[in-house]
Amino acid sequence: MQGVIKSFDPGTGDGIVIEQTEFHEYDLAPNALEGSILRMLRPGQRVIFELDANNCATSLSFGSEVDMGTPGIE
């Protein structure tokens, strides 16, 4: 899935990501950044993510204009 970070607290690791097409909001899983090169997230940052069994965003990675299918970007 593709989305944008709505909020992130680096102290607790809590945050919310908004899915890009239907605008559903998902809490970040406690291990969302585990195994990722990401250590910090900023509001508005584009990410690619998966949902875990608890419907929380996990396995975050960088999203780019190409990954996100932004019109006019190839």
PEBELDA-V243969 format. One record per backbone hydrogen bond with DSSP energy under -0.5 kcal/mol. NH is the residue of the N-H (numbers start at 0). CO is the residue of the C=O. If there is no record, write none. Layout:
{{NH | CO} {NH | CO}}
This chain:
{{2 | 46} {3 | 17} {4 | 44} {5 | 15} {6 | 15} {8 | 13} {9 | 7} {12 | 8} {15 | 6} {16 | 25} {17 | 3} {18 | 16} {18 | 23} {19 | 1} {22 | 18} {25 | 16} {27 | 14} {28 | 56} {31 | 28} {33 | 30} {35 | 32} {43 | 4} {44 | 41} {46 | 2} {47 | 60} {48 | 0} {49 | 57} {51 | 55} {54 | 51} {56 | 26} {57 | 49} {59 | 31} {60 | 47} {62 | 45} {67 | 63} {68 | 65} {69 | 64} {72 | 69} {73 | 71}}
